[in-house]
Structures are given as structure tokens and as C-alpha cells.
């Protein structure tokens, strides 16, 4: 008689294990088996991550001209940039029509996308003359963004004046943002409101600004602040504005006071395909720092 060796499944069945118990045991054995060399861990994200990485010129690249920005970002595999006003790149509203066209061409001919211009305009002031001036100045900046090939402008709230109620300030900011959204829409530009400032950086307050603005071109620049964890916690605060996140600013990814892995997971869950911009201190070896930053960014997404 030719006796075939029993399979593992046949053995356990003979031993009296139910099919359900057998399946559970086999799953445990598979989980305990050593991973093959070079195998990647199981995916953490519900879908392939499609976020892009860039840098803000504040502060890492504040002393770089356009050629250096393009060179360093290309070498470090950073895909985009947000040009913060007053920095050495010189992309300001004083540029002529020809100079704006040249800036646009230089980025268009490179692997680096000029995604955003970073302004310092805010709309919380109680001085109505200053408010009007800042709104008009932002419109000039939106026109600049259009001319140089960017897709939007970063603005910010920067505090809550004590002379008036919080609600009045939030409504004023929201109305200002709506006016800018309407203006920007005609130029194909977004208004990206940085989660910034004492009191104004709290996500319930940002949510209120978005509700008052109520415009498709007005959204949030998530800023990775420790206050994102305040109140009812990170997930609650993220959910308040998850449908309005246009861009993301990132602090140093080694910081342990912030749930960066959770942030990237939640961004992936909402289908975020925009830019995450490094907003980190300057370095004497910037490209090396950028390469490390990118590696950690990828690792948090389980892409390494």
C-alpha cells in the first residue's frame, strides 16, 4: 500500500480541531512566521498615499535665490515650494510683468512646482482702515501668484483682540476671506488660511472662519501645531476642517509632541493629494537635512 504523508491540515483535522479553530491556528502560524528578507510590512494606509512633499522658504530656504531653491529641491527630491514674502527669492508684488513671466518660466522648466506664495497678511485687526488696506494688498499678492504660475496664497489669522468679542473677530476674518475667495476665484487662485496665532490657531475657531467665509476657494493650511491636540483631541479637531484642508505645513518630524503618523494616515483617508511643506529651521547642510526629512516623511506613510 502506498501511504501518502499527511498534510498539516489533515493532521489537525484528525486531531479533532474544528475548521474554525484550524483556520485561526493557521493564521497565527502565518503571523508568527519570519518575514522574507526585503519584504515590506503590511500597509498601514487604506489607499496608496499620493501626497507630495515641498518646502516653505521660511526658514530653511530664506537665504536662497530661485536658482538655489530649484537646485536644492531637485537634489533632495522635493516636488514643490511655497515662497514666503521678504525672502531672498525676491518674488514680490514689485516685479514687472516681464520679471513675473521669467519667474513662471524658470519654475515651469524645472522639476519643482511653484505651488504657493506665503504672505504675512492677517485680518483680525480692529482698525478698519488697516483691515481694508491688508485685504487690498492680499489681492495684489493673488495677482502676483497668478502671474508667476502659483495656485494660491497663504494668509493667516494672528490673534484675538481683547477689545472685541471672539465671535466678532472670527466673523470679520471670515468675511474678509470670503471677499478674497471671490477675488481669487477669478484668477484661479486659492486662499489658504494657516492655522496660526494665539487663540485663532484653535481648530474650532478656524472652523468658524471657514463657515463664515463659505467659499470653495477658501481653505485651511494645516500647521501641525501642538494645539491641534487640545480640547476634544486630534481626531475631533481634524474632523472639524478635514473637508477644507488645501495644504499642510510640517515642523521637524522627529518631534515627539505631535502624532505625525496619525496626521498622514488621516490625510490619506480624506484623499489628500496636495503638498506637505517642510517649515523647519535653517541648516549648514540643508540638502542633507532635506533628504533625511523626506525619508522620515516616506517612512511615516510606510513607503520605505
GUVOGU-192860 format. One record per residue (C-alpha): residue number from 1; residue in three letters; y, x, z. Coordinates in steps of 0.1 Angstrom, whole numbers, m for minus. Example, Ala and Ser with C-alpha at 12.3 -4.5 7.8 and 13.67 -1.06 7.14 Angstrom:
<recs>
+-----+------+-------+-------+-------+
! seq ! type ! north !  east !    up !
+-----+------+-------+-------+-------+
!   1 !  ALA !   m45 !   123 !    78 !
!   2 !  SER !   m11 !   137 !    71 !
+-----+------+-------+-------+-------+
</recs>
This chain:
<recs>
+-----+------+-------+-------+-------+
! seq ! type ! north !  east !    up !
+-----+------+-------+-------+-------+
!   1 !  UNK !     0 !     0 !     0 !
!   2 !  UNK !    34 !    13 !    m9 !
!   3 !  UNK !    57 !     7 !    21 !
!   4 !  UNK !    94 !     8 !    14 !
!   5 !  UNK !   116 !    23 !    41 !
!   6 !  UNK !   135 !    m4 !    60 !
!   7 !  UNK !   172 !    m7 !    53 !
!   8 !  UNK !   197 !    m8 !    82 !
!   9 !  UNK !   203 !   m45 !    76 !
!  10 !  UNK !   166 !   m52 !    76 !
!  11 !  UNK !   161 !   m33 !   108 !
!  12 !  UNK !   188 !   m51 !   127 !
!  13 !  UNK !   175 !   m85 !   114 !
!  14 !  UNK !   140 !   m76 !   126 !
!  15 !  UNK !   155 !   m66 !   160 !
!  16 !  UNK !   168 !  m102 !   163 !
!  17 !  UNK !   205 !   m98 !   156 !
!  18 !  UNK !   223 !  m128 !   141 !
!  19 !  UNK !   240 !  m124 !   108 !
!  20 !  UNK !   274 !  m128 !   126 !
!  21 !  UNK !   266 !  m101 !   151 !
!  22 !  UNK !   252 !   m79 !   124 !
!  23 !  UNK !   284 !   m82 !   104 !
!  24 !  UNK !   306 !   m74 !   134 !
!  25 !  UNK !   285 !   m44 !   142 !
!  26 !  UNK !   287 !   m31 !   107 !
!  27 !  UNK !   325 !   m35 !   107 !
!  28 !  UNK !   326 !   m15 !   140 !
!  29 !  UNK !   304 !    12 !   125 !
!  30 !  UNK !   326 !    14 !    94 !
!  31 !  UNK !   357 !    17 !   115 !
!  32 !  UNK !   342 !    45 !   136 !
!  33 !  UNK !   331 !    65 !   105 !
!  34 !  UNK !   352 !    96 !    99 !
!  35 !  UNK !   378 !    93 !    72 !
!  36 !  UNK !   372 !   111 !    40 !
!  37 !  UNK !   393 !   143 !    35 !
!  38 !  UNK !   426 !   134 !    20 !
!  39 !  UNK !   422 !    96 !    25 !
!  40 !  UNK !   454 !    78 !    33 !
!  41 !  UNK !   455 !    55 !    64 !
!  42 !  UNK !   454 !    17 !    59 !
!  43 !  UNK !   485 !     2 !    46 !
!  44 !  UNK !   510 !   m10 !    72 !
!  45 !  UNK !   532 !   m30 !    48 !
!  46 !  UNK !   524 !   m64 !    34 !
!  47 !  UNK !   535 !   m53 !    m1 !
!  48 !  UNK !   544 !   m20 !   m18 !
!  49 !  UNK !   577 !    m6 !    m5 !
!  50 !  UNK !   604 !    m5 !   m31 !
!  51 !  UNK !   634 !     7 !   m11 !
!  52 !  UNK !   655 !    36 !   m23 !
!  53 !  UNK !   670 !    65 !    m4 !
!  54 !  UNK !   705 !    78 !    m7 !
!  55 !  UNK !   732 !    94 !    15 !
!  56 !  UNK !   767 !    84 !    27 !
!  57 !  UNK !   791 !   113 !    23 !
!  58 !  UNK !   801 !   106 !    60 !
!  59 !  UNK !   794 !   132 !    75 !
!  60 !  UNK !   767 !   152 !    58 !
!  61 !  UNK !   784 !   155 !    24 !
!  62 !  UNK !   821 !   151 !    34 !
!  63 !  UNK !   830 !   185 !    20 !
!  64 !  UNK !   811 !   182 !   m13 !
!  65 !  UNK !   826 !   176 !   m46 !
!  66 !  UNK !   809 !   154 !   m72 !
!  67 !  UNK !   790 !   182 !   m88 !
!  68 !  UNK !   776 !   193 !   m54 !
!  69 !  UNK !   767 !   157 !   m44 !
!  70 !  UNK !   747 !   153 !   m77 !
!  71 !  UNK !   731 !   188 !   m74 !
!  72 !  UNK !   720 !   184 !   m37 !
!  73 !  UNK !   709 !   148 !   m40 !
!  74 !  UNK !   688 !   156 !   m71 !
!  75 !  UNK !   671 !   186 !   m54 !
!  76 !  UNK !   663 !   165 !   m23 !
!  77 !  UNK !   652 !   135 !   m44 !
!  78 !  UNK !   679 !   112 !   m30 !
!  79 !  UNK !   685 !    85 !   m55 !
!  80 !  UNK !   719 !    73 !   m47 !
!  81 !  UNK !   752 !    79 !   m29 !
!  82 !  UNK !   779 !    59 !   m10 !
!  83 !  UNK !   812 !    78 !   m14 !
!  84 !  UNK !   833 !    74 !    18 !
!  85 !  UNK !   870 !    74 !    13 !
!  86 !  UNK !   891 !   105 !    22 !
!  87 !  UNK !   863 !   130 !    15 !
!  88 !  UNK !   863 !   159 !    m9 !
!  89 !  UNK !   847 !   140 !   m38 !
!  90 !  UNK !   882 !   126 !   m45 !
!  91 !  UNK !   871 !    92 !   m57 !
!  92 !  UNK !   902 !    72 !   m46 !
!  93 !  UNK !   925 !    45 !   m60 !
!  94 !  UNK !   950 !    71 !   m72 !
!  95 !  UNK !   926 !    81 !  m100 !
!  96 !  UNK !   938 !    74 !  m135 !
!  97 !  UNK !   919 !    53 !  m160 !
!  98 !  UNK !   906 !    84 !  m177 !
!  99 !  UNK !   896 !   100 !  m144 !
! 100 !  UNK !   877 !    69 !  m134 !
! 101 !  UNK !   859 !    69 !  m167 !
! 102 !  UNK !   849 !   106 !  m161 !
! 103 !  UNK !   835 !    98 !  m126 !
! 104 !  UNK !   815 !    70 !  m141 !
! 105 !  UNK !   801 !    92 !  m169 !
! 106 !  UNK !   792 !   121 !  m145 !
! 107 !  UNK !   770 !    98 !  m124 !
! 108 !  UNK !   756 !    79 !  m153 !
! 109 !  UNK !   745 !   112 !  m169 !
! 110 !  UNK !   727 !   122 !  m137 !
! 111 !  UNK !   697 !   111 !  m117 !
! 112 !  UNK !   720 !   100 !   m89 !
! 113 !  UNK !   733 !    64 !   m88 !
! 114 !  UNK !   768 !    58 !   m75 !
! 115 !  UNK !   759 !    27 !   m56 !
! 116 !  UNK !   788 !    21 !   m33 !
! 117 !  UNK !   822 !    31 !   m21 !
! 118 !  UNK !   827 !    33 !    16 !
! 119 !  UNK !   861 !    21 !    27 !
! 120 !  UNK !   876 !    20 !    62 !
! 121 !  UNK !   893 !   m14 !    58 !
! 122 !  UNK !   888 !   m40 !    86 !
! 123 !  UNK !   902 !   m75 !    91 !
! 124 !  UNK !   903 !   m81 !   129 !
! 125 !  UNK !   940 !   m73 !   134 !
! 126 !  UNK !   963 !  m100 !   149 !
! 127 !  UNK !   991 !   m86 !   128 !
! 128 !  UNK !   990 !  m109 !    98 !
! 129 !  UNK !  1012 !   m87 !    77 !
! 130 !  UNK !   987 !   m58 !    82 !
! 131 !  UNK !   958 !   m81 !    75 !
! 132 !  UNK !   973 !   m91 !    42 !
! 133 !  UNK !   980 !   m55 !    33 !
! 134 !  UNK !   944 !   m45 !    41 !
! 135 !  UNK !   930 !   m73 !    20 !
! 136 !  UNK !   951 !   m63 !   m10 !
! 137 !  UNK !   942 !   m27 !    m5 !
! 138 !  UNK !   905 !   m37 !    m5 !
! 139 !  UNK !   910 !   m55 !   m38 !
! 140 !  UNK !   923 !   m22 !   m53 !
! 141 !  UNK !   893 !    m5 !   m40 !
! 142 !  UNK !   870 !   m31 !   m55 !
! 143 !  UNK !   887 !   m25 !   m89 !
! 144 !  UNK !   881 !    12 !   m84 !
! 145 !  UNK !   844 !     6 !   m76 !
! 146 !  UNK !   841 !   m14 !  m108 !
! 147 !  UNK !   858 !    13 !  m129 !
! 148 !  UNK !   836 !    42 !  m116 !
! 149 !  UNK !   804 !    23 !  m120 !
! 150 !  UNK !   796 !    14 !   m84 !
! 151 !  UNK !   782 !   m20 !   m74 !
! 152 !  UNK !   801 !   m27 !   m42 !
! 153 !  UNK !   824 !   m17 !   m14 !
! 154 !  UNK !   815 !   m12 !    22 !
! 155 !  UNK !   840 !   m27 !    47 !
! 156 !  UNK !   838 !   m31 !    84 !
! 157 !  UNK !   850 !   m50 !   114 !
! 158 !  UNK !   862 !   m27 !   141 !
! 159 !  UNK !   867 !   m46 !   173 !
! 160 !  UNK !   877 !   m78 !   191 !
! 161 !  UNK !   914 !   m80 !   200 !
! 162 !  UNK !   919 !   m92 !   236 !
! 163 !  UNK !   950 !  m113 !   228 !
! 164 !  UNK !   929 !  m140 !   210 !
! 165 !  UNK !   895 !  m156 !   214 !
! 166 !  UNK !   864 !  m140 !   199 !
! 167 !  UNK !   859 !  m171 !   177 !
! 168 !  UNK !   893 !  m169 !   162 !
! 169 !  UNK !   888 !  m132 !   153 !
! 170 !  UNK !   854 !  m139 !   138 !
! 171 !  UNK !   868 !  m167 !   117 !
! 172 !  UNK !   897 !  m146 !   105 !
! 173 !  UNK !   873 !  m118 !    94 !
! 174 !  UNK !   850 !  m144 !    77 !
! 175 !  UNK !   879 !  m160 !    58 !
! 176 !  UNK !   891 !  m125 !    47 !
! 177 !  UNK !   856 !  m117 !    35 !
! 178 !  UNK !   854 !  m149 !    15 !
! 179 !  UNK !   886 !  m141 !    m3 !
! 180 !  UNK !   873 !  m106 !   m11 !
! 181 !  UNK !   840 !  m120 !   m22 !
! 182 !  UNK !   857 !  m143 !   m47 !
! 183 !  UNK !   878 !  m114 !   m60 !
! 184 !  UNK !   848 !   m91 !   m62 !
! 185 !  UNK !   826 !  m116 !   m80 !
! 186 !  UNK !   850 !  m114 !  m110 !
! 187 !  UNK !   843 !   m77 !  m111 !
! 188 !  UNK !   806 !   m78 !  m104 !
! 189 !  UNK !   811 !   m62 !   m70 !
! 190 !  UNK !   795 !   m69 !   m36 !
! 191 !  UNK !   813 !   m68 !    m3 !
! 192 !  UNK !   790 !   m50 !    22 !
! 193 !  UNK !   801 !   m56 !    58 !
! 194 !  UNK !   790 !   m28 !    81 !
! 195 !  UNK !   776 !   m38 !   115 !
! 196 !  UNK !   803 !   m19 !   133 !
! 197 !  UNK !   828 !   m19 !   161 !
! 198 !  UNK !   829 !   m28 !   198 !
! 199 !  UNK !   817 !   m64 !   201 !
! 200 !  UNK !   818 !   m70 !   163 !
! 201 !  UNK !   786 !   m50 !   159 !
! 202 !  UNK !   766 !   m76 !   179 !
! 203 !  UNK !   744 !   m94 !   153 !
! 204 !  UNK !   753 !  m129 !   165 !
! 205 !  UNK !   789 !  m121 !   157 !
! 206 !  UNK !   780 !  m106 !   123 !
! 207 !  UNK !   761 !  m138 !   116 !
! 208 !  UNK !   792 !  m159 !   124 !
! 209 !  UNK !   812 !  m138 !   100 !
! 210 !  UNK !   786 !  m144 !    73 !
! 211 !  UNK !   786 !  m181 !    80 !
! 212 !  UNK !   824 !  m184 !    77 !
! 213 !  UNK !   825 !  m162 !    45 !
! 214 !  UNK !   797 !  m182 !    29 !
! 215 !  UNK !   798 !  m163 !    m3 !
! 216 !  UNK !   769 !  m149 !   m24 !
! 217 !  UNK !   788 !  m116 !   m30 !
! 218 !  UNK !   794 !  m110 !     8 !
! 219 !  UNK !   766 !   m95 !    28 !
! 220 !  UNK !   756 !   m71 !    55 !
! 221 !  UNK !   754 !   m33 !    57 !
! 222 !  UNK !   727 !   m29 !    84 !
! 223 !  UNK !   738 !     0 !   105 !
! 224 !  UNK !   708 !     9 !   127 !
! 225 !  UNK !   728 !     6 !   160 !
! 226 !  UNK !   712 !     7 !   195 !
! 227 !  UNK !   729 !   m27 !   200 !
! 228 !  UNK !   705 !   m42 !   174 !
! 229 !  UNK !   681 !   m44 !   203 !
! 230 !  UNK !   705 !   m63 !   226 !
! 231 !  UNK !   702 !   m99 !   236 !
! 232 !  UNK !   670 !  m115 !   224 !
! 233 !  UNK !   658 !   m83 !   208 !
! 234 !  UNK !   654 !   m66 !   175 !
! 235 !  UNK !   634 !   m92 !   156 !
! 236 !  UNK !   657 !  m121 !   167 !
! 237 !  UNK !   688 !  m101 !   156 !
! 238 !  UNK !   673 !   m90 !   123 !
! 239 !  UNK !   663 !  m126 !   115 !
! 240 !  UNK !   700 !  m137 !   120 !
! 241 !  UNK !   710 !  m118 !    89 !
! 242 !  UNK !   678 !  m110 !    71 !
! 243 !  UNK !   688 !  m130 !    40 !
! 244 !  UNK !   722 !  m112 !    37 !
! 245 !  UNK !   712 !   m75 !    40 !
! 246 !  UNK !   726 !   m57 !    10 !
! 247 !  UNK !   725 !   m21 !    21 !
! 248 !  UNK !   713 !     0 !    51 !
! 249 !  UNK !   728 !    29 !    70 !
! 250 !  UNK !   704 !    52 !    89 !
! 251 !  UNK !   710 !    75 !   117 !
! 252 !  UNK !   688 !   106 !   123 !
! 253 !  UNK !   652 !    93 !   121 !
! 254 !  UNK !   640 !   114 !   149 !
! 255 !  UNK !   660 !    94 !   174 !
! 256 !  UNK !   636 !    76 !   198 !
! 257 !  UNK !   661 !    49 !   209 !
! 258 !  UNK !   656 !    29 !   177 !
! 259 !  UNK !   625 !    12 !   161 !
! 260 !  UNK !   628 !    27 !   126 !
! 261 !  UNK !   593 !    19 !   116 !
! 262 !  UNK !   598 !   m17 !   125 !
! 263 !  UNK !   631 !   m18 !   106 !
! 264 !  UNK !   614 !    m5 !    74 !
! 265 !  UNK !   585 !   m30 !    79 !
! 266 !  UNK !   609 !   m59 !    83 !
! 267 !  UNK !   630 !   m48 !    53 !
! 268 !  UNK !   598 !   m46 !    32 !
! 269 !  UNK !   588 !   m81 !    45 !
! 270 !  UNK !   620 !   m96 !    31 !
! 271 !  UNK !   616 !   m79 !    m2 !
! 272 !  UNK !   645 !   m54 !     3 !
! 273 !  UNK !   648 !   m32 !   m28 !
! 274 !  UNK !   682 !   m18 !   m21 !
! 275 !  UNK !   694 !    16 !    m7 !
! 276 !  UNK !   689 !    31 !    27 !
! 277 !  UNK !   717 !    56 !    31 !
! 278 !  UNK !   714 !    86 !    55 !
! 279 !  UNK !   745 !    87 !    77 !
! 280 !  UNK !   739 !   119 !    95 !
! 281 !  UNK !   758 !   150 !   108 !
! 282 !  UNK !   766 !   180 !    86 !
! 283 !  UNK !   743 !   210 !    84 !
! 284 !  UNK !   744 !   246 !    74 !
! 285 !  UNK !   712 !   240 !    54 !
! 286 !  UNK !   719 !   204 !    41 !
! 287 !  UNK !   693 !   202 !    14 !
! 288 !  UNK !   665 !   212 !    37 !
! 289 !  UNK !   676 !   186 !    62 !
! 290 !  UNK !   677 !   160 !    34 !
! 291 !  UNK !   642 !   169 !    24 !
! 292 !  UNK !   630 !   165 !    60 !
! 293 !  UNK !   648 !   132 !    63 !
! 294 !  UNK !   632 !   119 !    31 !
! 295 !  UNK !   597 !   129 !    44 !
! 296 !  UNK !   602 !   110 !    76 !
! 297 !  UNK !   616 !    80 !    57 !
! 298 !  UNK !   585 !    80 !    35 !
! 299 !  UNK !   561 !    86 !    64 !
! 300 !  UNK !   576 !    56 !    83 !
! 301 !  UNK !   567 !    35 !    53 !
! 302 !  UNK !   532 !    50 !    51 !
! 303 !  UNK !   540 !    65 !    17 !
! 304 !  UNK !   529 !   101 !    26 !
+-----+------+-------+-------+-------+
</recs>
